Amino acid sequence: MEASRREQDLKASVKISEESTTDWRGKPSNPLKHGGMRAAAFLLGLQGFEIMAIAAVGNNLITYVINEMHFPLSKSANIVTNFIGTLFILSLLGGFLSDSYLGCFWTTLIFSFIELSGLILLSVQAHMPELKPPPCDMVKDSAQCVEAKGLQALIFFVALYLVALGSGCVKPNMIAHGADQFNQDDKKQSKKLSSYFNAAYFAFSLGELVALTLLVYVQTHSGMDVGFGVSAAAMAMGLIIIISGTLLYRNKPPRGSVLTPIAQVIVAATINRKQVCPSDNSIPNSQLTLRFRFLNKACIIKNEEDSEEESKWRVCSVKQVEQVKTLISVVPILCCTIIFNTILAQLQTFSVQQGAAMNTHLSASLRIPPASLQAIPYLILIFAVPLYDAAAPRCITPLRRLGAGLLLATFSMVAAALVERKRRDSTVALSIWWIAPQFVIFGVSEMLTAVGLLEFFYKQPLEGMRASLTAVTYCSYSFGFFFSSVLVSAVNGATGWLSDNDLDKDRLDLFYWLLAVLSFLNFLNYLFWSNWYSSGVRVGGDIIDSDSVV
């Protein structure tokens, strides 16, 4: 009796509305049984194992494509960047399906199985000789090597893009589903939500670190078939973990298409384009910002007798219009991170080959796999993210953090160009540790840029679009890797800097200098757009301070 009374008191004291969340059976969730950090921990486990699986594939994929499938270097680099670019752009599909139809849990579960099936197929192909071209040395005797074609190429690309489809749709949803375990209307849970995002990035960094050390070591010394098999096993572990937490999750039901409200604002503003915004109460001007004022016309009420369904496409709420304005306003900021991710693409492709052309021996019998150097940024992140969160001044806004990260990326390419020139001019093989600085600098850059971008988007007042917003941040990765493919092909066609499979004949150092210049110009472009965004927005004649917006 006393226990029942205490439980009732506790329920009354928890000022959380659970009407919009359900348990695994579709019934209203119970704040005493569902959600919180205990439930989110299962999503953190999935994130760690999923990134472990996909990073081990993506970061050493170029080695497999060249040595096993016998594609030329420039084509191999494009295969890798196209794969990673497609993976990230498919996150939009995952966010849309989740917010509109399936919900985060079911989207994550379904596409996790798809990702696992692709990893298994990759492992099978790497293990069976008849599914690959005959072995040969692409460095010493590339002319005699047979490029994968027909059924071999078909199986490879089907497996690769099953992985891309699965991982792309899983990524935004496992983060959003973890965040759904906390109610932002409750102060205590809102504070825990911030801790969850820190923990999520820590899990991401830890998974990358294990993939780029242990799993890449397995791929190098035991074969790519075993390596892909271990990646499949890691993904299977992630699936087991997320299923194990089913009884604890609080699930947010889908709310219908997230594109419809955006389309309604555009249609209503277009219909009312010839109308003049009145000064009376027929439109709440005092609540509308003056940026993109043409969209304010979507709030003009012309006919009180319109049916409710028709009026949704003729008259929109102020909140609805302001959300569309917010989406438009953040697009330039997102675009400024594309070059940053183009640089990331080089660290996963050409920098790996750059390391392979150097002395990889740590001792007479111990060698370091070139792909493992990509673990350096994540080793830094494991320590830097918690320290930054604890020590960084609160005046450092997400936009300032982004700017610092974009500027540092330039110096990463400067370091890469200088080392590559020294490697080409050296009469003896340089130690592979010479290219460590470019990874170290980029690690700090990624901590500032990636976390800053996530925080910036998360603070936008866009309710009901959490999975979609998370997916939008991944688009920057996608566009960056796609632009890398275009840039490599264009530079190769115009200059021939990357036309050979031998880096001693190519001019990778000049390509790195080109990226450094593009990165610095991108930083200047970012300064313009960030100042534009935070210059102060007029609301009803008043100016909101830029720091309060950011």
N, C-alpha and C positions, 0 to 999 in steps of 0.2 A: 504493500500500500504506500509506504514511504518512498520506495524506489519509483513507483509510478508517478507520485506527486513531483519528485525531483525531475523526472523526465519531462513532465508537462511544463514545469517552470523553465527548464532549459530550452524547450521548444519555444516558449513564449518570449524568452530573452533573446533568441536569435532572430534578428530583424532582417530576415532574408526571404525574398519572394521566390518560392520554388515552383510556381505555377507554370513557368515556361521551360522547366527541365523535367525529364522523366528518367526512370530507371530502365534496366534492360528489358522489362516487360511492357514498357509504354505507360506505366503508372506514374503519378507525380512522385518526384524524388524526395527523399527524407534527408534533411541536412545533418541528421545524426548518423546516418548510415552511408550516405553517398557524397562524393566529391572530396575536396580538400587535398592536401599534399600527399596523403596516403594513396589516393586514387591516381594523382598526377605522376607518382613515382613509376607506375607501370608504363606510362607514356615516355618517361625519361629513359627507361630501359629499352623500349622499342627504338627510340631515337639513337641511342648509343650503338645498338647492334645494326640498325639499318644503315647508318652512315659508315659503319665499319665495313659492311658488305659492299656498298656502292663505291666507296672511296678506294678500296683495294682493286676494284675493277677499273674504274675511271682513271686513276692516277698512274697505273702501269699498263693501260690498254695499248698505248702506242708501241710498246715493246712487243706485245703479242701480235698486233696488226702488221708490223714490219717483219719480225722474225718468223712468225708462224703462217700468216696469211700472205706475206710477200708483196704488200702494197708499197709503192715508193714513199719516201719520207714526207714530201709535201702533201701527197694524197692521204697518207696515214694521219698527219696532223689535222687535216680537214675532217677525216672520219671521226676522230676523237672529239674535236670541237663541235661538230654537228650533232654528235650523240649527246654531249653534255648540254648543248644549247637546246635541243629538243626536249631533253629531260626537264629542264627548268621551265620552258614555256608551257609544258603540259601541266605544270602546277596550277595554271589558270583553269584548266579543265577540272582538276581535283577540287579547287576552291569553289567553282561554280556548281558542280554536282553536290558538294557537301551543303553549301548554304541554301541551295534551291530545292534539292530532291532527297538526298540520301542521309544527310547528317554526317558529322565528322567520324563517328565510330565505324559505321558501315562502309563509308568510303575508304577509310584506312584499312579495314579488314580485307575488303574485296581486292584492292590494288596491291596489298602486301602479298597476297597469293599470286597475283600476276607477276610481280617482281621476282618472287621465288622461282616461278616456272622458267623465267628467262635466265636466271642464274644457273639453274640445273641444266638447261639446254646448252649454255655456253660451256659448262664443265664437260658435258658429254662430247661436244664437238672437239674440244681441246684434247680429250683423252683418246678419241678414235682416229687413227692415221688416215683412214679412207675418207674422212670428212674434212681433211686439210690438204694443201698442196704438198708435194714431196719436199723433204727437208733440204735446205741449202743455206749458204752463208750470204746474206744480203749485203754485207759490207765488202767482202773480198771478191765475190763472184755473182753480183746482182744480175748480170746479163743472162745467166743460166737459170735463174730462179723463175718459177712459174707462178704467176699471180692467181689468187683464188677467184674462180669464176663459177657460173652455173649454180648447181645445187650447193656447193661448198659456200659460196658467197651468200646464197639465199638463206641458208641455215644460220650463218653468222649474223646477218643483219636482222633476221626475225628475232633471234635470241637477244641481240643488243637492244632492239627497240621495244621488246617486251619488258626488259629491265627499265628502259627509259620511261615507258608508260606507267609502270607500277610505281617506280620511285618518284616520278614527277607528281603523281596524284597523292602519294602518301605524305610527302614532305610538308606541305602547308597544313594538312589535317592533323597530323600527330602533334604539331605545336599548338594549333588552335584547340584541339580536343583537350589537351593538357590545361590550357588556359580556361576552358569551359568549366573546369572543376572548381573554380573560385568565383564567388559572387562579388562583382565589383561594387555593389551597393553596400556591402558590409566592410567597415574600415579594417577589421582584422584580416579578413580574407583578401582585401585589396593589397595590403602590405605583403602578404604571402605570395600574391601573384607576381610582384616584382622579383621576389626570390626565385620563383619558378622559372622566369625568363633567364635569370643568371644561371640557374642549374641546367636549363635546356642548352644554353650555349657551351657550358662546361661539358655536358654529355656529348655534344657535337664534336668538340675539340678532342675529347678523350677517344671517341670512336675513330676519328681521323688519325690520331697518333698511333693507335694500335694497328690500324690498317696499313699505315705507311711504314711501319717497322716490322712487326711480327708477320703480318699477312704478305707483305711484299717480299720478305725474306723467304717465306714458304714458296711463293711463286718462283723466285729466283733459283732456289736450291732443290725444290721438289717438283717443279714443273707447273705450268699454267693450269693444267687440268686439276691438280690438287689445290692450287690457289683459288680457282673458281669454285671448287667444291667446298672449301672452307668458307668462302663468302656466302654460298647457299646455306651452309650450316648456321652461320651467324644470323642470316635473315630468318631462318626457321626458329631460332631462339627468340628473336624479336616477336615473331608471331605468337609463340607460346606465352610470352610475357604479357602481351596486350590482351590475349584471350583470358588469361588468368585473372585480370582485373575487371572482368565484365560486370560482376555483381556490385562493384563499388562505384562505377561511373555515374555521373549525372550527365544526361545527354540533352543537348538543345535541339529540338525538332527543327527541320528545315522550314523556311518561311516563304517559299516560292521563289521565283526567279529574281535574282538580285539586279538583273538588267532592266526589268520592267519599270521600277521607279525612276531610273536614269532616263530611259526612253520617254517616259511620261513628261518629264521636265522639258526635254528637248522638243517634243511635239507641241506641248502647250505654249512654250516660248515662240515656236515657229508660227503657230496659229494666231497668236496675239502680237505678232511682230509689228503690225501697223498701229497697234494701240499705244496710247500715251499713258504712262504711269500716273494715275491721279494722286492728288495730295490729300484726299479724304480717307475714310476708313475702309474703302473697298480694297485697299492693299496695304498691308502692314509695313510701310517703308522704314519705320524706325528700327525694325528687326532685320532688315536686309542690308548686306554689305554692298558697297558700290563697285567692287571688282566684278567683272563680267556682268555688267548691269543689264545686258540684253536678256539674261535668264530671269531677271526679276519680273518680266512680263508674264512668266508662267503662273504668277500669283494673282493676276487680274481677274476679278469676277465679273463676267459680262451678263450672265443670265442665271438668275436664282432658280429658274424652273428646270434647268438641265437635270437629266437623270443622274443618279449617283455614279453609275458606271461610266457614263459619258464624261462627267465632270472630272474624273480622275485624269483624263487625257486633255482636259481644257483648263483646269485649275489645280494647282499643286500647292502643298503646304510650304511655309517658309523654311521649315526644317529640311524638307525634301530638296528644295532649290539650293540651300546652303551646302548640303552634302555633295551635290553635283559640282558646285563651285570648288569645294575642297578637293575633290578628285582631280579636277582640271589643274588646280594650283600646284599639286604635288608632282605632276607629270614631269616638269622640267628638272626637278631635283632627282627623280628616279633616272632620267636620261643621262644626267651627269655622272652616274656610276657605271655606265656602259664601258667606257675606256678602261676604268679600273679592272673590270672583269675580263677585258681583252688581255690585259697584262697577266691576270691570273691564268688565262689559257696558255700563255707562253711558259709559265712555270710548270705546267702539267704536260707540255709537249716538247718544245725545243730545249728547255733547260734540262729535261731528263736526258735527251740525246747529247747535250753539251757535257753533262756529267759522265755519260758513258764513254766519251772520247778522252777522258782524263784518267789519271791513276786512281783507281778505286781501292787499292790495297791499304788496309790499316796495319797489317803485319804480313809476314810471309805467307800465312795461310788464311787470313781473314780479310774479306772484301766487303765493302758497303754497297748495296744496290743503289744505283743513281736515283731511282724513284723514291727512296727513303729520305732523301734530302727535303722532300716536300713536307716531312713531318716537323721540320723546324718551326714553321709558323704556329702550328698547333701546340707544340711543346711550350712555346712562349705564351699562347693564349690560355693554357691551363693555369698558369701562374698569374698572368697579367689581368685577366678579366676580374677575378675576385679582388685583387689589389686595387685595380682601377675603381671598382664599385665602392670600395671602402674608403679610398683616399682622395679620389678626384673631387674637386670643388663642384658644388651644385650649380655654379654659374656657367659651367661648360654645357651649353645646350647641345642637343643632337646635331644641329646644323653646323656648329663649330667643330664638333668631333668629326663629322663627315669631311669637312674641309681639310682638317689636319691629316686625315687618312689619305685623301686624294693627293695631297701634296707629297706625302711620303712615298706613294707609289711611283712617282717620277724618279726619285732617288734609287729605287729598287732597280729600275731599268738602266739608269746610269751605271750602277755597280755591275750589272750583267754585261753591259757593252764593254766596259773597261776590262773585265776579266776575260771575256771572249777574245778581245784583241790580244791580250797577253798570252792566252793559250795558243792562238794561231802563230804568234811570233816566237814562242818558246821552242827551243831545240829538244827539250825533254818533256815528257808528259807531266803536266802540273797535277798536284794533289787535288782530289775532288773537293776538298774543304775550301778551295779558292772560291767556289760558287756559293758557299754558305751565306755570305753577307747579303746577297740579293734576296734570299729566303728569309733571313732575319728581319731585314727592313720591311719586307712585305708582310711578315707576321704582325708587326706592330701596326702597320697600315690597315690590315684586315680587321684587327681588334677595334680600331677607331671607326672604320667605315661600315663594317657589317653590323656591329651592335648599334651604332648611331642610326643607320638606316631603319633597322627594326624598331628602335625606340621612337624615331620620328614618325613612322607610319602608325605605330600603335597609339600614339597620342592624338591622332586625327579623330575628330568627332563623327565617326561613321559607324553607327550601330548596325548590328545584324549582318556585318560583312567581314567578320574577323578572319575566317578561312580565306576569303577572296583577297583581303588586304595582305595577308601573309604571302599568298601566292603572287601578288603583284611585285613584292620585293624580290622574288626569285626570277621575275622577268628580266631584271637587270643582268643576272648571270647569263640567261639565255641569249639576250641580245649581244652581250659582250663576247660570248663564244661564237655566235654566228658572224659577228663583225670580224672576229679574228680569222675565220675561214675566208671571208671576202678579202680582207686585207692581205693575207698570205698569198692568195691567188693573184691579186692585183699587183702586189710588189714583185712576185715571182715573174709574172708576165711582162712587167715593165722594165725590170732590172736584172732578172736572172740571179738574184742574190741567194735564192733558196732552191735552185734547180737541180742540184746534185744530191746524192745520198751521203756524201762525204762532207762533214762540216769543215774540214781543212780546205776544201775548195769553195764552199759557200761563204757568204759574207753575213753571217748571223749578227756580227757586231754592229753592222750598219743598220740592220733591221731593228735591233734593240735601241739604237740612237733615235730612229724614227719614232718608236713607241714612246721614248722619253719626251720628245718634242710634243707629240700628240697629248701625252698625259699632262704636261705643263699647260698647254693651251686649254685643255679640258678643265684644269683647275681654275684658270682665269674665267672661263665660261661659268663655272659653278659659283664663283664669287658674285657674278652679275645676278644669277637667278636666285641665289640664297638671299641677297640683299633685296631683290624684288619681292620675294615671298615674305620676308620679315620686316619690310620697310614701314609697316603700320597700315592697318586696314580700317577704313572709316565705317562705323556702324551708327547710323542715325545721327551723323554729324560729329561723333566722338571718334578719337583715335585710340586704338588699342595698342599698348606698348608691344614692341616686337618680341621681347623676351617672354612675355606672357603667352604669346601665340605659340612660340617654339617650345 
